[in-house]
């Protein structure tokens, strides 16, 4: 039974079931829709924190409860019944049929007339369900979707008078850069979490949102981050602000945390059936490649010094990319090759 106190951290409205869900059986696929959600659904808010998983898409704002269905159990207010949710509109940008057909042709899923190919037949746009099943792609947050290190580095300079350039971060182990103990580095990072440097200073990586909107047509995108549970709520809010409605799930590894258990990225990716990981950390790249997961090692504009170390670059399942345009091209190439 879901209790109210467990729902308070499920912060924001997340939208839709992706483009296929908008196209199927929907007479008005490109117009805003209003709907409310039943909390009985076990997939209504998928977030993985310390072993507990909830669905990230289709989260609702539980602000307007149906008082007629209020119940009490064990002193806690029971929210296992229905809630009236604030209606909200889908935030996806309108996608023209021409744009869809162009991408389908690029992947070999559409014929020259624009119909979707199905075992040699043309079914038209309504045949979207006949396309090959979407692959699951895991996406990191820091340095892949947002500029974490540069914001952290500014905080360290101002707070501790420890001046470094981002080019000095040759490893993603901050204690080695700051010349302090590992424990002290973890404490400094958690102090950073409480400041405007973190809350307002991390900005999206150029090109990420545009590429992910295109890839969401052909991939099930989910977040797999090493971020700590303590910044779960802020991370969800930041993702919904800058990448609304794009991710199916979000999983926190809780690495370098002051409290709680951590979980390897390779274990998370395997448990969710991810075929590809997009990450900037060579250690995570090699860890996942060694269990058979393809990795796009993201080194934005060749500017991440920590991306240039380790043996991950030699692994056959690791491919280096430098922009989100390269990410998009490589993923679409893999999808096309897997569905001749």
C-alpha positions as CSV (number, residue, x, y, z in Angstrom):
1,X,0.0,0.0,0.0
2,X,1.4,3.4,-1.0
3,X,1.4,5.9,1.8
4,X,1.3,9.7,1.5
5,X,4.7,10.2,3.0
6,X,6.3,8.0,0.3
7,X,4.8,10.1,-2.4
8,X,5.9,13.5,-1.2
9,X,9.3,13.1,-3.0
10,X,7.8,12.1,-6.3
11,X,8.0,15.7,-7.3
12,X,6.9,16.6,-10.8
13,X,4.5,15.9,-13.5
14,X,6.1,13.8,-16.3
15,X,4.3,13.3,-19.5
16,X,2.9,10.7,-21.9
17,X,4.1,7.3,-23.0
18,X,6.2,8.6,-25.9
19,X,5.5,9.2,-29.5
20,X,4.0,5.8,-30.3
21,X,1.5,6.3,-27.5
22,X,0.5,9.6,-29.0
23,X,0.0,8.2,-32.5
24,X,-1.9,5.0,-31.6
25,X,-5.7,5.3,-31.4
26,X,-5.5,9.0,-30.9
27,X,-7.6,11.2,-33.2
28,X,-5.8,14.3,-32.1
29,X,-2.2,13.2,-31.6
30,X,-0.5,16.6,-31.8
31,X,-2.9,18.6,-29.5
32,X,-2.6,18.9,-25.8
33,X,-4.6,16.3,-23.8
34,X,-5.8,16.5,-20.3
35,X,-6.1,13.5,-18.1
36,X,-5.8,12.3,-14.5
37,X,-4.0,9.3,-13.1
38,X,-4.9,6.5,-10.7
39,X,-2.3,5.8,-8.0
40,X,-3.1,2.1,-8.1
41,X,-0.8,1.8,-11.1
42,X,2.5,0.4,-10.1
43,X,4.2,2.2,-13.0
44,X,2.9,5.6,-12.3
45,X,6.2,7.0,-11.1
46,X,9.3,4.9,-11.6
47,X,12.3,6.1,-9.8
48,X,15.0,3.7,-8.5
49,X,16.4,4.8,-5.2
50,X,18.1,2.4,-2.8
51,X,16.4,-0.6,-4.5
52,X,12.9,0.9,-4.8
53,X,11.7,1.5,-8.3
54,X,8.9,3.7,-9.7
55,X,8.0,4.8,-13.2
56,X,9.3,8.3,-14.1
57,X,6.9,9.0,-16.9
58,X,3.3,9.7,-16.1
59,X,3.9,11.0,-12.6
60,X,1.0,13.1,-11.4
61,X,0.6,16.0,-9.0
62,X,-1.3,14.6,-6.1
63,X,-2.5,18.0,-5.0
64,X,-6.3,17.5,-5.3
65,X,-7.4,14.4,-3.5
66,X,-10.9,13.0,-3.8
67,X,-12.0,13.4,-0.2
68,X,-14.8,10.9,-0.6
69,X,-12.3,8.1,-0.9
70,X,-10.0,9.1,2.0
71,X,-9.2,6.3,4.3
72,X,-7.0,5.9,7.4
73,X,-4.7,3.0,8.1
74,X,-2.2,2.7,10.9
75,X,-2.4,6.4,11.6
76,X,-1.2,7.3,8.2
77,X,-3.3,8.7,5.4
78,X,-3.8,6.0,2.8
79,X,-3.3,7.1,-0.7
80,X,-3.8,3.7,-2.3
81,X,-7.2,4.8,-3.6
82,X,-7.9,7.3,-6.4
83,X,-6.6,10.8,-6.4
84,X,-7.9,13.7,-8.4
85,X,-4.8,15.1,-10.1
86,X,-4.3,18.5,-11.6
87,X,-4.9,18.1,-15.3
88,X,-1.9,18.9,-17.5
89,X,-1.1,19.2,-21.1
90,X,1.5,17.3,-23.0
91,X,4.7,19.3,-23.5
92,X,6.1,17.5,-26.5
93,X,6.8,19.6,-29.6
94,X,4.5,18.9,-32.5
95,X,6.1,16.5,-34.9
96,X,5.1,16.5,-38.5
97,X,4.3,13.4,-40.4
98,X,7.0,14.5,-42.9
99,X,9.6,14.6,-40.2
100,X,8.6,11.1,-39.0
101,X,8.7,9.7,-42.5
102,X,12.2,11.2,-43.0
103,X,13.5,9.5,-39.9
104,X,11.8,6.2,-40.8
105,X,13.4,6.3,-44.3
106,X,16.8,7.0,-42.8
107,X,16.4,3.9,-40.6
108,X,15.0,1.8,-43.5
109,X,11.5,1.6,-41.8
110,X,9.6,3.5,-44.5
111,X,9.2,3.1,-48.2
112,X,9.5,5.8,-50.8
113,X,5.8,6.7,-50.5
114,X,6.2,7.4,-46.8
115,X,4.5,4.3,-45.5
116,X,6.0,2.2,-42.7
117,X,7.4,-1.1,-44.1
118,X,6.2,-4.3,-42.4
119,X,7.7,-7.5,-43.8
120,X,7.6,-6.1,-47.3
121,X,4.2,-4.3,-46.9
122,X,3.4,-0.6,-46.5
123,X,1.1,0.2,-43.7
124,X,1.2,4.0,-43.5
125,X,1.7,6.1,-40.4
126,X,-0.8,4.0,-38.4
127,X,1.6,1.0,-38.7
128,X,4.0,2.5,-36.2
129,X,3.3,-0.4,-33.8
130,X,4.7,-2.7,-36.5
131,X,8.2,-1.2,-36.1
132,X,10.9,-3.2,-34.3
133,X,10.8,-2.9,-30.6
134,X,12.6,0.1,-29.2
135,X,16.0,-0.5,-27.7
136,X,16.6,0.6,-24.1
137,X,19.3,3.3,-23.8
138,X,20.7,4.4,-20.5
139,X,21.8,8.1,-20.3
140,X,24.1,9.6,-17.6
141,X,23.4,13.0,-16.2
142,X,26.6,14.9,-15.2
143,X,28.7,16.0,-18.2
144,X,26.3,14.2,-20.6
145,X,23.2,16.2,-19.9
146,X,24.6,19.0,-17.7
147,X,27.9,20.7,-16.8
148,X,28.5,19.4,-13.3
149,X,32.3,19.7,-13.0
150,X,32.6,23.3,-14.1
151,X,29.9,24.3,-11.5
152,X,31.6,22.3,-8.8
153,X,35.0,23.8,-9.7
154,X,33.7,27.3,-9.3
155,X,32.3,26.4,-5.8
156,X,35.7,24.9,-4.8
157,X,37.6,28.0,-5.9
158,X,35.3,30.4,-4.1
159,X,34.7,28.3,-0.9
160,X,38.2,26.8,-0.4
161,X,40.4,29.2,-2.4
162,X,41.5,26.1,-4.3
163,X,41.9,27.2,-7.9
164,X,41.9,24.6,-10.7
165,X,41.0,24.6,-14.3
166,X,38.7,22.0,-15.7
167,X,41.6,20.7,-17.8
168,X,43.3,19.5,-14.5
169,X,40.5,17.0,-13.9
170,X,42.3,14.1,-15.5
171,X,40.3,11.7,-13.3
172,X,36.8,11.8,-12.0
173,X,38.1,11.3,-8.5
174,X,38.1,14.8,-7.0
175,X,40.2,14.1,-4.0
176,X,43.2,13.5,-6.3
177,X,42.6,17.0,-7.9
178,X,42.0,18.8,-4.7
179,X,44.8,17.1,-2.8
180,X,42.7,16.0,0.1
181,X,41.3,12.8,1.5
182,X,38.5,10.9,-0.2
183,X,36.2,11.5,2.8
184,X,37.0,15.2,2.7
185,X,36.2,15.4,-1.0
186,X,32.9,13.7,-0.5
187,X,32.0,16.2,2.3
188,X,32.9,19.1,0.0
189,X,30.7,17.7,-2.8
190,X,27.7,17.3,-0.4
191,X,28.3,20.9,0.8
192,X,28.2,22.0,-2.9
193,X,24.8,20.3,-3.2
194,X,23.3,22.9,-0.7
195,X,24.5,25.9,-2.6
196,X,23.3,28.0,-5.6
197,X,26.4,26.7,-7.5
198,X,24.7,23.4,-7.7
199,X,21.0,24.3,-7.6
200,X,21.2,27.1,-10.3
201,X,24.6,26.6,-11.8
202,X,24.3,23.4,-13.9
203,X,23.2,24.1,-17.5
204,X,22.2,21.7,-20.3
205,X,24.9,20.4,-22.6
206,X,24.3,22.0,-26.1
207,X,22.4,19.7,-28.5
208,X,21.3,17.2,-26.0
209,X,17.6,18.0,-25.8
210,X,17.2,18.2,-29.6
211,X,19.0,14.9,-30.2
212,X,17.1,13.1,-27.4
213,X,13.7,14.3,-28.8
214,X,14.6,12.6,-32.1
215,X,16.0,9.5,-30.5
216,X,12.9,9.0,-28.3
217,X,11.1,7.9,-31.4
218,X,13.3,4.9,-31.7
219,X,14.7,4.3,-28.2
220,X,13.3,3.9,-24.7
221,X,15.4,6.4,-22.9
222,X,16.2,6.1,-19.1
223,X,18.5,7.9,-16.7
224,X,21.3,5.9,-15.0
225,X,23.3,8.3,-12.8
226,X,25.9,7.8,-10.1
227,X,24.3,10.7,-8.3
228,X,23.4,10.4,-4.6
229,X,20.0,9.7,-3.2
230,X,20.2,13.0,-1.2
231,X,19.9,15.0,-4.4
232,X,17.2,12.8,-5.9
233,X,14.4,15.5,-5.8
234,X,16.5,18.2,-7.2
235,X,17.8,15.9,-10.0
236,X,14.2,15.0,-11.0
237,X,13.1,18.6,-11.0
238,X,16.2,19.6,-13.1
239,X,15.5,16.9,-15.6
240,X,11.9,17.8,-16.0
241,X,12.8,21.4,-16.5
242,X,15.4,20.8,-19.2
243,X,14.4,17.4,-20.6
244,X,10.6,17.2,-20.1
245,X,8.9,13.9,-20.8
246,X,11.9,12.3,-22.4
247,X,12.9,9.6,-19.9
248,X,11.0,6.4,-19.0
249,X,12.9,5.8,-15.7
250,X,15.5,7.3,-13.5
251,X,18.0,5.2,-11.5
252,X,20.4,6.6,-8.8
253,X,23.6,4.7,-8.1
254,X,24.3,6.6,-4.9
255,X,28.0,6.6,-5.5
256,X,30.4,8.6,-3.3
257,X,27.5,9.1,-0.8
258,X,27.8,9.8,2.9
259,X,24.9,7.5,3.6
260,X,23.3,4.5,2.0
261,X,24.2,1.6,-0.2
262,X,25.6,2.2,-3.7
263,X,24.7,0.1,-6.8
264,X,27.0,-0.4,-9.9
265,X,26.0,1.1,-13.1
266,X,26.5,-2.2,-14.9
267,X,24.1,-3.9,-12.5
268,X,21.4,-1.2,-13.0
269,X,21.8,-1.3,-16.8
270,X,21.5,-5.1,-17.0
271,X,18.5,-5.1,-14.7
272,X,16.6,-2.7,-16.9
273,X,17.7,-4.4,-20.2
274,X,19.8,-1.5,-21.5
275,X,21.6,-2.2,-24.7
276,X,23.5,1.1,-24.8
277,X,24.9,3.4,-22.2
278,X,25.8,7.1,-22.9
279,X,28.4,8.1,-20.3
280,X,31.5,10.3,-19.9
281,X,33.3,8.2,-17.3
282,X,35.8,5.7,-18.7
283,X,35.5,3.5,-15.6
284,X,31.7,3.1,-16.0
285,X,32.2,2.7,-19.7
286,X,34.6,-0.2,-19.3
287,X,32.5,-1.7,-16.5
288,X,29.4,-1.9,-18.7
289,X,31.2,-2.9,-21.9
290,X,32.7,-5.9,-20.1
291,X,29.1,-7.2,-19.4
292,X,28.1,-6.8,-23.1
293,X,26.6,-3.3,-23.1
294,X,27.5,-0.9,-25.9
295,X,28.8,2.4,-24.7
296,X,29.0,5.8,-26.2
297,X,31.8,7.5,-24.3
298,X,30.8,11.2,-24.3
299,X,33.7,13.7,-24.5
300,X,32.0,16.9,-25.3
301,X,34.0,18.7,-28.0
302,X,37.0,16.7,-26.9
303,X,37.2,18.9,-23.7
304,X,36.9,16.2,-20.9
305,X,40.4,15.3,-19.7
306,X,39.1,12.4,-17.6
307,X,37.8,10.8,-20.8
308,X,41.3,10.3,-22.2
309,X,42.6,7.9,-19.6
310,X,42.1,4.2,-18.9
311,X,41.7,1.2,-21.3
312,X,38.0,1.8,-22.2
313,X,39.0,3.5,-25.4
314,X,40.4,0.2,-26.7
315,X,37.4,-1.9,-25.8
316,X,35.4,-2.9,-29.0
317,X,32.1,-2.0,-27.4
318,X,33.1,1.5,-26.5
319,X,32.8,4.2,-29.1
320,X,34.0,7.8,-28.4
321,X,31.7,10.6,-29.4
322,X,32.2,14.4,-29.0
323,X,28.8,15.9,-29.7
324,X,25.1,15.0,-29.3
325,X,24.9,15.0,-33.1
326,X,27.4,12.2,-33.1
327,X,25.5,10.4,-30.4
328,X,22.3,10.6,-32.6
329,X,24.1,9.4,-35.8
330,X,25.8,6.5,-34.0
331,X,22.7,5.2,-32.3
332,X,20.6,5.4,-35.4
333,X,23.3,3.6,-37.3
334,X,23.2,0.8,-34.7
335,X,19.4,0.6,-34.8
336,X,19.4,0.5,-38.6
337,X,22.1,-2.3,-38.6
338,X,20.2,-4.4,-36.1
339,X,17.0,-4.3,-38.2
340,X,18.0,-4.9,-41.9
